[in-house]
């Protein structure tokens, strides 16, 4: 018998920006689909209208596209299993909910908010959390057989919900690809609402119906959905459907512990939304490489993976169950490695975005030369702005370096070297270095004393990329102007100190 085609789905709710943990879930689904030559489905679970955000679906698409994850099917990629927004599938959910009620697997409940509040505060709950079970069904006077008085309530349009009938004295067991065998006592499982009083399904019903109707073979989602899985298994049993394979991914933790959230992320300087990484200038390949390793181990010491290598190497059986801390320094390291290996033209293009946003200008040729010079000094492409000397004269001079490196005689030496350079016909790095060697020999000044002063005049700081290549890029007129301006300003400061 031929094995079914692997079909996985990423099913976010359009409630805001996509969390970095959501991107990891999407990535793992995508890797499984690509490795098994299956389909990766994007489904928008938008039945919670109280939290719906108008632009959130576009945010999801923008985030996935930035990361290089393209759905095979989805709201914008029509396939044979659509529609792919749950709000467009309401009739389907209602049909299946009614089937459950008819089969005695679910029932109508007319509880008011006051009833639920009474339940929540019932002494035997102990937790302040309402759990709707067999005893509750009796105490709330709900009927599973819908006697005549309940029919009259339906006719009066009194609001009601449809709840799952959880069987008593049952152990719900399933195998999780990541966690092995998992068991729940039905006494711990709530009679979950399947259809709300507004007619919209809850996540639980819609999720199960859609996974079945869309022929999903593997459900790969976050650990936070593990407690919901017994309800889903019961629904599969109620419909006599074969459940898909389940895999619940470990939590992404903040450095101080606990799930990485907006609050904990802000505290540790960690962006939590995918588009924040894009805006900060992270390379998508670096982010994908890093988050792939947040929970999955390749079985070797290899850390750097191209997407094609991740597809070839990834397997769910190497995903761990323990939470994994997010390490921002490690992500920056990955980003640095990817920048170093980018072709010069691509690195220059990434730098241009930040250069132009800061009001600077440079030709393609200049940016490519700067990119080649700074390649090993960049962690982020925006770090090019730390070397603003390539785009403007220094706004100030490092005070500590001035005090240490700029002596009373330094201004005269810098001015003298500027005069000599003005007559130089060849403004390339080798010629500039040769000219400096000759000037040092003639003047008797120490090279270790003069070069830091020259760098201060050029950039305002004591360190940076190769001095002579920098002078070449800054160009002759700009270099001479800066040397003379520093000589004039710092001679006054040196004299007064």
C-alpha positions in Angstrom: 0.0 0.0 0.0 1.4 3.4 -1.0 2.1 5.7 1.9 0.0 8.9 1.9 1.6 12.1 0.7 3.0 14.1 3.6 0.9 17.2 4.2 1.7 19.6 7.1 0.2 22.9 8.0 1.2 26.1 9.8 -2.0 27.5 11.3 -1.4 30.9 12.9 -4.2 33.1 14.3 -4.2 36.7 12.8 -4.0 38.5 16.1 -0.8 40.5 15.4 2.8 40.1 14.4 4.2 36.6 14.0 6.2 35.5 17.0 9.7 34.1 16.5 8.5 30.9 18.0 5.8 30.8 15.4 8.4 31.1 12.7 10.3 28.1 14.1 7.0 26.1 14.0 6.5 27.1 10.4 10.1 26.3 9.6 9.9 22.7 11.1 6.7 22.1 9.2 8.3 23.4 6.0 11.4 21.3 6.4 9.4 18.1 6.9 7.3 18.9 3.8 10.3 19.6 1.6 12.3 16.6 2.8 9.4 14.2 2.2 8.4 16.0 -1.1 5.0 16.8 0.5 2.9 19.9 0.8 3.2 22.8 3.3 -0.2 24.4 3.9 -0.8 27.8 5.4 -4.1 28.0 7.2 -5.4 31.1 8.9 -7.3 30.3 12.1 -9.4 33.4 12.4 -12.4 32.2 14.4 -11.5 34.3 17.5 -13.0 37.5 16.3 -12.4 39.3 19.6 -8.6 39.3 18.9 -8.7 39.6 15.1 -6.3 42.2 13.7 -7.0 43.4 10.2 -3.5 43.4 8.8 -2.2 40.4 10.7 -2.6 38.0 7.8 -0.4 40.2 5.7 2.1 40.4 8.5 2.2 36.5 8.5 2.8 36.4 4.8 5.5 39.1 5.0 7.3 37.3 7.8 7.3 33.9 6.0 8.3 35.5 2.7 11.2 37.4 4.4 12.4 34.1 5.9 12.2 32.3 2.5 9.3 30.0 3.5 6.7 29.8 0.8 3.4 27.9 1.3 2.3 25.4 -1.3 -1.3 26.1 -0.4 -3.0 28.9 1.5 -5.3 31.9 1.2 -3.1 33.3 -1.6 -2.1 29.9 -3.1 -5.4 28.2 -3.9 -5.4 24.5 -3.7 -7.9 21.6 -3.7 -8.6 21.8 0.1 -9.7 25.5 0.4 -10.9 27.8 1.5 -7.9 28.3 3.8 -9.4 30.9 6.2 -11.5 29.3 8.9 -14.0 32.2 8.9 -14.9 31.0 5.3 -15.6 27.5 6.5 -18.3 28.1 9.2 -21.0 25.9 7.5 -18.6 23.0 7.5 -17.9 23.2 11.3 -21.6 23.6 12.1 -22.4 20.5 10.0 -19.9 18.4 12.0 -20.9 19.9 15.3 -24.5 18.9 14.6 -23.4 15.4 13.8 -21.7 15.2 17.2 -24.8 16.3 18.9 -27.0 13.8 17.0 -24.5 11.0 17.9 -24.6 12.0 21.6 -20.9 13.0 21.5 -21.7 16.6 22.2 -24.5 18.6 23.7 -26.1 22.0 23.9 -25.4 24.1 27.0 -27.4 27.2 28.0 -25.2 28.4 30.9 -25.1 32.1 31.5 -22.0 34.0 32.5 -23.4 34.0 36.0 -23.6 30.2 35.9 -20.0 29.9 34.8 -18.9 32.4 37.5 -20.7 30.2 40.1 -18.8 27.2 38.8 -15.5 29.0 38.8 -16.0 30.0 42.5 -17.2 26.6 43.6 -15.2 25.4 46.6 -14.2 22.1 45.2 -12.5 23.6 42.1 -9.8 24.9 44.3 -8.1 26.8 41.5 -10.6 29.5 40.5 -10.8 27.8 37.1 -14.1 26.4 35.9 -13.9 22.8 34.7 -17.0 21.6 33.0 -17.4 17.8 33.7 -20.0 15.2 34.3 -21.0 16.6 37.7 -21.2 20.1 36.2 -23.6 18.8 33.5 -25.9 17.6 36.3 -25.6 20.6 38.5 -26.2 23.0 35.6 -29.2 20.9 34.6 -28.1 20.5 31.0 -29.7 17.6 29.1 -28.0 15.4 26.6 -31.3 14.2 25.2 -32.8 17.7 24.6 -36.3 17.3 26.2 -39.2 19.4 25.2 -38.4 22.3 27.5 -34.9 22.6 25.9 -36.5 22.6 22.4 -38.6 25.5 23.5 -35.4 27.3 24.6 -34.0 26.8 21.1 -37.1 28.3 19.6 -36.8 31.3 21.8 -33.4 32.0 20.4 -31.8 31.8 23.9 -28.0 31.8 23.5 -26.3 28.4 23.8 -23.0 26.7 23.1 -22.2 23.2 22.0 -19.9 21.3 24.3 -17.9 18.1 23.8 -19.1 15.2 26.0 -15.9 13.9 27.6 -16.4 10.2 28.7 -15.9 9.3 32.3 -13.2 6.9 33.6 -11.2 7.0 30.4 -7.5 7.2 29.8 -6.7 9.1 26.6 -3.4 7.9 25.2 -1.5 9.0 22.1 2.1 8.9 20.8 3.9 12.1 20.4 6.8 12.1 18.0 8.8 14.3 20.3 7.7 13.1 23.7 6.8 9.5 23.2 3.6 8.1 24.8 1.4 10.7 26.5 -1.6 9.8 28.7 -4.4 12.0 30.2 -7.1 11.0 32.6 -10.5 12.1 31.2 -11.3 13.4 34.7 -8.7 16.1 33.9 -10.3 17.1 30.6 -12.9 19.8 30.4 -16.2 19.5 28.4 -14.7 21.9 25.9 -16.9 24.4 24.0 -16.9 23.4 20.4 -19.3 26.1 19.0 -19.6 29.5 20.7 -22.9 31.3 21.2 -22.0 33.6 18.3 -22.0 30.5 16.0 -18.2 30.5 15.5 -16.3 27.3 16.3 -13.6 27.2 18.9 -10.0 26.3 17.9 -10.6 22.7 19.0 -13.4 21.8 16.6 -12.2 23.8 13.7 -8.6 22.5 14.1 -9.7 18.9 14.0 -12.2 19.3 11.2 -9.7 21.2 9.1 -6.8 18.8 9.6 -9.1 15.9 8.6 -10.7 17.7 5.6 -7.3 19.0 4.4 -5.7 15.5 4.7 -3.0 16.7 7.1 -0.7 13.8 8.0 1.5 15.5 10.6 0.5 18.1 13.2 3.7 19.9 14.3 3.0 22.7 16.8 4.2 24.3 20.0 4.2 22.6 23.4 1.5 25.0 24.6 -1.0 22.9 22.6 -0.1 19.6 24.3 -2.9 20.0 27.0 -5.5 20.4 24.2 -4.5 17.3 22.4 -6.6 14.9 24.5 -9.7 16.9 23.5 -8.6 16.6 19.9 -8.0 12.9 20.2 -11.5 12.5 21.6 -12.9 14.4 18.7 -11.1 12.2 16.2 -12.6 9.2 18.0 -16.0 10.7 18.0 -15.9 11.2 14.2 -14.2 7.7 13.7 -11.3 9.5 12.0 -7.6 8.5 12.1 -5.7 11.3 13.9 -2.5 12.6 12.2 0.9 12.1 13.7 1.5 14.6 16.6 4.7 16.4 17.5 4.8 19.1 20.1 7.8 21.3 20.0 9.7 22.6 23.1 9.2 26.1 24.3 11.7 28.9 23.3 12.7 30.3 26.7 14.0 33.7 27.7 17.5 33.8 29.2 16.0 34.3 32.7 13.6 31.3 32.2 10.0 31.1 31.2 8.6 31.3 27.8 10.0 34.1 25.6 7.4 36.8 25.6 7.3 40.5 24.7 8.0 41.5 28.3 10.9 39.1 28.8 12.2 39.8 25.4 12.3 43.6 26.0 14.0 42.9 29.3 16.8 41.0 27.6 17.0 43.0 24.4 15.5 40.1 22.3 13.0 41.0 19.6 10.1 38.6 19.7 8.4 39.3 16.4 9.8 38.2 13.1 9.5 41.6 11.3 11.5 43.2 14.1 14.4 41.0 13.0 13.9 42.2 9.5 13.8 45.8 10.6 16.9 45.4 12.7 18.8 44.2 9.7 19.3 40.5 10.5 20.0 38.2 7.6 17.0 35.9 7.1 19.4 33.0 6.4 21.1 33.6 9.8 17.8 33.7 11.7 16.5 30.5 10.0 19.8 28.7 10.7 19.7 29.8 14.4 16.1 29.0 15.1 16.4 25.6 13.4 18.8 24.7 16.2 16.5 25.8 18.9 15.2 22.4 19.8 16.7 20.3 17.0 20.1 18.7 17.0 21.7 17.6 13.8 23.6 14.7 15.4 26.9 16.3 14.6 29.0 19.4 15.5 27.9 21.2 12.4 26.3 24.6 13.1 26.2 26.4 9.8 23.4 25.2 7.5 22.0 26.5 4.3 18.3 25.9 3.8 18.9 23.0 1.4 21.1 21.4 4.1 18.5 21.8 6.7 16.0 20.1 4.5 18.3 17.2 3.9 19.3 16.8 7.6 16.1 17.6 9.5 14.1 15.0 11.3 11.5 15.2 14.1 13.1 12.4 16.0 16.0 14.6 16.8 13.9 17.3 18.3 14.2 17.4 22.1 11.4 18.0 24.6 13.2 20.4 26.9 12.8 24.2 26.6 15.7 26.0 24.8 17.0 29.4 25.8 17.2 32.1 23.2 20.8 33.4 23.0 21.0 36.8 21.2 24.8 36.7 21.1 24.7 33.4 19.3 22.3 34.8 16.8 24.5 37.8 16.2 27.4 35.4 15.6 25.4 33.5 13.0 24.6 36.8 11.3 28.2 37.8 11.3 29.2 34.6 9.6 26.6 35.0 6.9 27.6 38.6 6.2 31.2 37.6 5.8 30.3 35.1 3.1 27.9 37.3 1.1 29.1 38.4 -2.3 30.4 41.9 -2.2 27.6 43.3 -4.4 25.0 41.8 -2.1 26.6 43.0 1.1 26.9 46.5 -0.5 23.1 46.4 -1.3 22.3 45.5 2.3 24.5 48.3 3.6 23.0 50.8 1.2 19.6 50.6 2.9 21.1 51.9 6.2 23.4 54.4 4.5 20.6 56.1 2.6 18.2 56.0 5.6 20.8 58.0 7.5 21.0 60.6 4.8 24.4 59.6 3.4 25.2 59.0 -0.2 27.7 56.8 -2.0 28.2 55.3 -5.4 27.8 51.5 -6.0 31.6 51.4 -6.5 32.3 53.1 -3.3 29.9 51.0 -1.3 31.3 47.8 -2.7 34.8 48.9 -1.8 33.6 49.8 1.7 31.8 46.5 2.0 35.0 44.6 1.1 37.0 46.6 3.6 34.5 46.2 6.5 33.4 42.6 5.8 35.1 41.1 8.8 34.1 44.0 11.1 30.4 43.8 10.6 27.9 41.8 12.8 24.9 43.5 11.2 24.8 45.3 7.9 23.7 48.5 9.7 27.1 48.4 11.5 28.4 50.2 8.5 27.1 53.4 10.2 29.7 52.9 12.9 32.2 53.8 10.3 30.6 57.1 9.3 34.0 58.5 8.3 33.4 57.0 4.9 30.4 59.4 4.4 31.2 62.5 6.5 33.9 64.4 8.4 34.2 63.4 12.0 31.8 65.3 14.3 34.1 65.0 17.3 37.4 63.4 18.4 37.7 60.7 21.0 38.8 62.6 24.1 40.9 59.9 25.7 42.8 59.2 22.5 43.4 62.9 21.9 44.9 63.3 25.4 47.0 60.2 24.9 48.0 60.5 21.2 47.9 64.2 20.3 51.0 66.0 21.6 51.9 69.7 21.1 54.0 68.7 18.1 51.5 66.5 16.5 49.5 69.2 14.7 52.6 70.4 12.9 53.4 66.9 11.8 49.9 66.2 10.5 49.8 69.5 8.6 53.2 68.7 7.1 52.1 65.3 6.0 49.0 66.8 4.5 51.1 69.2 2.4 53.2 66.3 1.1 50.1 64.2 0.3 48.6 67.1 -1.7 51.3 66.6 -4.3 50.7 62.9 -4.6 49.4 61.7 -7.9 48.6 58.1 -7.0 45.9 58.0 -4.3 45.9 54.2 -3.8 46.7 52.4 -0.6 50.2 51.2 -1.5 51.3 54.7 -2.6 49.8 56.2 0.6 51.7 53.7 2.8 54.9 54.4 0.9 54.4 58.1 1.3 53.9 57.7 5.1 57.1 55.6 5.4 59.1 58.3 3.6 57.6 61.0 5.8 58.3 59.1 9.0 61.9 58.6 7.8 62.4 62.3 7.0 60.7 63.7 10.1 62.1 61.1 12.6 58.6 60.6 14.3 57.7 57.2 15.5 55.3 55.3 13.4 53.5 54.0 16.4 52.9 57.6 17.6 52.0 59.1 14.2 49.6 56.6 12.7 47.1 56.7 15.6 47.1 60.5 15.3 46.5 60.2 11.6 43.6 57.9 12.2 42.1 60.3 14.8 42.2 63.1 12.1 40.6 60.9 9.6 37.8 59.3 11.7 37.8 60.9 15.1 38.5 57.6 16.8 41.6 55.6 17.6 40.8 52.4 15.7 39.2 51.1 12.6 39.8 49.3 9.3 43.0 49.5 7.4 44.2 53.1 7.5 45.5 53.4 4.0 42.6 51.7 2.3 40.3 54.0 4.4 42.2 57.0 3.1 41.9 55.8 -0.4 38.1 55.4 0.0 37.6 58.8 1.7 39.4 60.3 -1.3 42.2 62.9 -1.5 40.4 66.2 -1.0 38.4 64.9 2.0 41.4 63.3 3.7 43.5 66.5 3.3 40.6 68.7 4.6 40.2 66.4 7.7 43.9 66.4 8.5 44.1 70.1 8.4 40.9 70.6 10.4 42.1 68.2 13.1 45.5 69.9 13.2 43.9 73.3 13.7 41.4 72.2 16.3 43.5 69.8 18.3 46.6 72.0 18.4 44.5 74.5 20.4 43.3 71.7 22.8 46.8 70.4 23.2 48.2 73.8 24.0 45.5 74.5 26.6 45.9 71.1 28.3 
